[in-house]
Amino acid sequence: MVPLPVSEKIKTVSDIKLKPILSQEPSIEIKNITVSFKTPKGVYTAVENISLSVKKGEIVTLIGHSGCGKSTLMGTISGMVKPTSGEVYANEELVSKPGPDRGIVFQNYSLLPWLSVYKNIYVAVDSAIKNKSAAEKRSLVENNLKMVNLWEHKDKLPSQLSGGMKQRVAIARAFAINPSILLLDEPFGALDALTKSNMHVELLKLWNLDNREKTIVMVTHDIEEAIFLSDRVVVMNNGPAATIKEIVDVPLPRPRNKKEIVHDETYMTIHDKLLNLLIDKFSIDDIN
Amino acid sequence: MGGIWELISNLTKNEIPSPRDTWVVFKEVMQNPMQNDPDYKGIAIKLLSSLKRVAIGFGAGSLVAIPVGMLMGSSKIIMNIMNPMVQILRPVSPLAWFPLGLAIFQDSPQASIFMIFICSLWPTLINTAFGVAHIPQDHKNVGKAFGFSIWKNITKIVVPYTLPHILTGLRLSIGVAWMVIVAGEMLSGGMGLGYFVWEEGFNGGSVAKIIVAIIIIGIVGLTLDKIFMSLQKRFSYAV
């Protein structure tokens, strides 16, 4: 008998175990959100009348051109941005400010430069988690740092780390408070293509370790990244007053293999579709 | 340096004493620095009394300036209220504060401490406010996202970020304080290096003593500056 390739084996095992987890329970409900800012030039509407529902354990990416309001939309879920009208529910509770049920990973890592890797995570855990002893908090930090393979770097300052390592610290910090929703705002945007690719796999590994129970919403402008990671891709129109252009399903089975997936026909169809939705100039002939 | 000094001394026909003559006077001044008789105090005692007053005035000034600066930096409203007052009071000459201090405390040594207090407020206040007002949004976001308490925000974000700015302010302030003390002691009399310059140097008719005092004041000022500079280095971090 020809042995199955490794990825096949993993697929069969984990899929049987993990498939039922993706439930119909809503994790995030965005209802008719409009966000406007007052600027010196008048009122600027970033996003307008957006509604979106994300199920528990789902990975959804928001994709669009720079400045299309995807980060703003994300901000309304995290509670960092207050919607002008409409409301957002996370875990069936109205979002009014950031909370420990939603972990945020920022685009530029946002580590505090004067604290060691360990302390950066510890202060976050210490603030966000109220009902645990100091020893329990310390073990949380330790586990999460080991999970992203940074335990031996725990005493370093952020300035001594590479971009990929910093982002792993930021991800470990978000995971350490054990949020049911993980919000990633262009988390891999500043990384080189190779590091980025590794980070995708690492992120999915963490998500798997957690039984795929965490809902992940991610902002990106990278089509490959969006397809590889998500269950649904939300394509946004260009701002101002951005809306959802289309929601594209990604029915590719998990676990996905970076190398194989690109030859998959479904992948290619989705890729083409997203390209068409996002890009209107494909060669110099298209420039009027 | 020595050559120029020598030349100036020659040109003024020893009105300005030569380095050698000054050295003789310097040794004489240094002879019994810790002498602490009621009628005569040694140079070290005078220096210490000046330093003590600087420490009190500067310490009190900093204790006021740092928190007020933080308030100003963290709130636009407080900034708008306080800033005009700061800008009006800051350029006022230290000497103008002295009579006010005298009127308040009815005591000249305390008036000179008051003068140092006022003058060492501004650089620290302004630098602290600037630092707090410029905390990057990224750092603030961390506090917001993970629900830092006000205390945690201050100790983990505001103070560490602002510390280099505060230390810059303190370094400028100690310089001002040290500059002001000499003037203050000339006005208040009785004690300290300023008194030494005026009484023993000018009134005593010894230019050499004035030069000796200037050198001592300069060296002490430099030392104070070096101390704060090393603190600045110690607490700056790579971003």
Interface residues (C-beta under 8 A of the other chain):
Chain A: S78 M80 K97 P98 G99 P100 I104 F106 N108 S110 L111 L112 P113 W114 L115 V123 A124 D126 S127 A128 L157 S159 R173 I177
Chain B: D138 H139 N141 V142 K144 A145 F146 G147 F148 S149 K152 K156 I157 P160 Y161 Y237 A238 V239
